[in-house]
Amino acid sequence: MTLSEKVPCPLVHIAELLKSASEHQRWKAYPEAERLWLEALEFGREQLGPDHPAVGTALADLGQGLVEQGRPLEGREYLIQALTNLEKNLGNSDPQVLWIFSHLHELFR
């Protein structure tokens, strides 16, 4: 049985992975947080396609997590991908899109 057959809803699984990654980030367990963000990203791309908003959210969480870990150049690349994805899906006035844009603005200063 594959992972996708065990998971009733891909969105729920992605949300659980992102929540767990956020908790590990808060505990400063950075390698595990990064592993979970990447797992959510890969799973989302496989199950929902690369242009799904959940993939954009995973990209944003990974990017922000890397920035918070002192890896701004790596984080910036993921945030740019997230901005492209989410702006296309949600529009340029969505709060999440605006949040990413403001963080990118700070990183490019």
Secondary structure by P-SEA (a helix, b strand, c coil): cccccccccaaaaaaaaaaaaaaaaaacaaaaaaaaaaaaaaaaaaccccccaaaaaaaaaaaaaaaaacaaaaaaaaaaaaaaaaaaccccccaaaaaaaaaaaaaac
